[in-house]
């Protein structure tokens, strides 16, 4: 009996003592949490963040503020979060750029991308090869043959220099040895408008935006940049099936915190994000917009970000992209 009581009372006493001493992880969150989003309102990262923010409010019983601070490929948001107190009350929701590729694309950053702590990968979406509606090739194999027969003549669109669409094509060039002409745009909308209007030949684009155009016969998806075929497009081959080895590309949205944030707080936020991602409501919403959750603990998230930075850093160097 006494041993049982001791076993019960001791952890309770330790927990009470931690609360009394103001253990930040034990009481987190006990005030509003701010998530700074690295893109303007309405973008993909913003949409995903607001889904999680709403669920975090319900789960924590605290206000979760979403603040959009777009600009300079996510650098403005990253600067703000890097300079914030490391207490878990200021988070960053971003596309890959500020924590992976921007260190290769900008001569000077006012923050250290490697010091920001990845908490969770909120969602990911594959990229696909999307061609103009009247492109002569009708299959991925025909596209490769046409590109090889016309070196330097194909024009490809991107959302801008250093963006995922640009670097994915650079990866394609390095894997195939085919050279093409880059036409950078200022964002997704103008790039896709010109693709639909046959002003450019193709773009590597995330599935959500490409699927709608493909379904409406306004552009055509010829291949997916995934290891396996995807359920939404069972008849569309992977790039590897088309003949391009080791070709996987996608974009994702991450949640990060300032340097030196206590691991216990990082773990607590991560657990909440992963539980939300498993909920039937969020899973159904993600399926409707062709997103996938990425369940991972903080260590796995950190490894994922590091590997992505290595891969795309090598692509940037090989492509000779000059930092701004």
Number of C-alpha atoms within 10 A of each C-alpha: 6 7 8 8 9 11 11 11 12 11 11 12 11 11 14 14 12 15 14 10 10 11 13 16 19 17 12 17 19 14 13 14 21 18 25 26 29 27 24 15 16 11 13 15 21 22 13 20 23 19 15 18 21 14 19 19 15 12 12 16 13 14 17 22 16 20 18 18 19 19 12 14 21 23 25 20 25 31 18 17 26 24 13 16 14 17 19 25 21 22 28 31 30 30 23 20 25 24 25 21 25 24 20 20 21 14 10 11 15 12 18 14 20 16 13 22 25 28 28 31 27 27 20 19 21 21 25 30 24 27 29 23 20 14 14 12 15 14 16 21 18 14 19 17 12 14 18 17 11 13 13 13 13 17 15 23 26 27 22 19 18 24 18 24 27 23 23 26 24 25 23 23 15 14 14 15 12 17 19 19 14 19 16 18 16 11 12 16 12 15 24 27 13 16 22 22 15 17 15 22 22 27 28 29 32 26 26 17 16 22 21 13 18 18 11 9 13 19 24 25 28 23 26 31 26 20 16 14 17 16 9 11 13 9 11 19 22 24 26 17 16 18 14 16 14 14 17 20 26 19 17 21 23 23 25 28 30 25 20 13 16 15 14 14 22 21 17 17 21 23 18 16 25 18 12 21 22 14 11 10 10 18 15 13 14 19 12 10 13 19 21 18 21 19 19 18 18 22 13 15 22 20 12 16 20 15 12 17 21 14 14 22 19 15 21 21 12 12 15 10 15 13 14 9
